[in-house]
């Protein structure tokens, strides 16, 4: 749904906004979406890790990769190869489905939501956002949730500047806060 909208109307609007002389292949586009799901209590209990894996599979529709500690850090009580987080990289149709669900269902469910800040772009034009609660996603069964975890979403955008990346996200329907 979102992909066809991009190919029909959004691409034309971006060409008109950026200039007619612009090459179609140099337009900003969404390359991938990376979802990080931190599980700090995974090294103590395997069932907590399994529950987090099931929640992330329900959220994104793809099996996550387990990220382990590379080095031991005694001040954080972390040993080498301890499980720390889960990571999923979405591309193609799953990426567009997740982005559409995030923009239209999840973000409007946030309490006192007035939009997301436009300052969360990094130097490459990627946008980072963190949702403090995984229960905002409609696929999560609230009866099975034992612990509230944050979901970090990074949208990797192929753009030459932050302004172009912001233009693409606003054309996709991203809710930026009004100033």
N, C-alpha and C positions, 0 to 999 in steps of 0.2 A: 504494500500500500504506500508506504513512505518512499520507497525506491521509485515507483512510477511517478509520484508527485515531484520528486527531485528531477527526474528526466524530462518531465513535461513543462512544469511551470517554474520551478525554482531555478533551474539552469538558465532559462531565458531571462528571468529577473536579475540574476547575477551578471549576465552578459550586459544587460542594459545599465546596471548600476556601475559596473567597473569599466565600461567603455566597449564600443563595438569592435575596436581593433584587437581585442583580447582573444587569444587562442582558447579554444574550448578545453584543451587539455591542461591549461594553466589555471583554470578556475579552482577555487578552494573546494576540497571534498573531504568527507569523513573516511579515513583509512581504516581505523580499528577502534574498538572500545575495550579497555582493560578494566576488569572488575576485581578488586582486592577485598578479601574478607579475612580480617585478622582473628585468629583463634588463640588467645594467650594461654588458655587452660588445656590445650591439646596434649601437652607433654605429661600432664597428670592423669588424664582419663581418655581412653580410646573412644568411649561412647560420646563424649563431647565433640570430638573430631568427626565422628560419623554423623552426628546430628547436624553439624555445620556443613558437611559435604552435602547432605540431603537438602538442607535449606538453600544452598547455593545452586544446586542442580534445579530446584524448583524455580528459583528466581531467573536464571539465565537460560536454562534448557540445554546445558552442556556440562560435561564432567570437568571439575576443576583440577588444577595441578597443585600438588602439595609443595609448598616452599619451606625449606629447612634452613636452620642456622648454618652459616658457613664457618664461623669461628665461635669459640667459647668466650663468653663475656661474664666474668664472675660477678660484677656489680649488678647485672640484670638477672643473675641466676640462670643463665642460658648455657647449655652445653652444645658442643658441635653435633650437628645432625638432629637437633630437636625440632619438631614441627612448630612452625610459627604462624603461617597464614595459608590461605588458599587463593589461587589466582586463575582467572579465566580471561582469555583473549577472544573477543568476538569479531568476526568479519562477515561480510556478505549479508545474506538475508536475516540471520540471527541478530546481527548487529543492528540492522534497521528496525527489526521487531522490538528489540530491547530499548532502543532510543525512543521509539514511538510510545512504548509503554511507560518509560521514565518521564517523558515530557507531558503526556496526557493523563496518566493515572496516578503515578507515585508522587510527583512534585506538588500537584494541587491538594494532596491529602495531608501535607505538612501543616502543622498548626501555625496560625498567624503568618501564612506564607505570602510574602509581598514580592517575590522574585529572588533570583540568585545574583550575587555580585558579579559585575563585569571585570573585576580585578583579579579573578582566579586564573587568568591565562598565564602560561609560562612564556619564556622568550621565544619558543618555537611556534607558538600559537595553539598549543594544546590546552584544553580546559579540564580542570580538576575540581571535583566536588565530593563531599562526604555527607552521607546520610547517617545520622546518629542512631537510627533504629531500622532493623531489617523488617519489622512488621508492617511497614508502610506498603510493601509489595503485596499485591492481592493473592499471590500464590502461597504465601506462608500461612500454615495452619496455626492459629494462635494458641490452641490447646497443647501443641507439642513444643512450643518455644519455652526453653528453660532459662535462657540467658539472652539479654539484649546485646547485639553486636553492631558495630558500625560497618557500613558498606562504602568503600571508596571507588569512585568511578572516574576514569581518565579517558577523555575523548581525544584521540589522536587525529589532528586535522592537518591536511596537506595544504598549507597556505603560506604565502610569502610574508604576511604581517599579521599582527593581532587584530587589526581592524577588519581584514578580510575574513579571518576566522570568526569574529563576532558577527559579521554580516551573514555568513553561512548559517551559524547557529540560530540567529534570529529569524532567518528565512525558513528554517526547519521547524520553528515554533518554540524555541527555547525561551523560557520565561525569565528575562533579565529584569532586575529591579528598576523601577522608574525613579528618576532623580528629580 
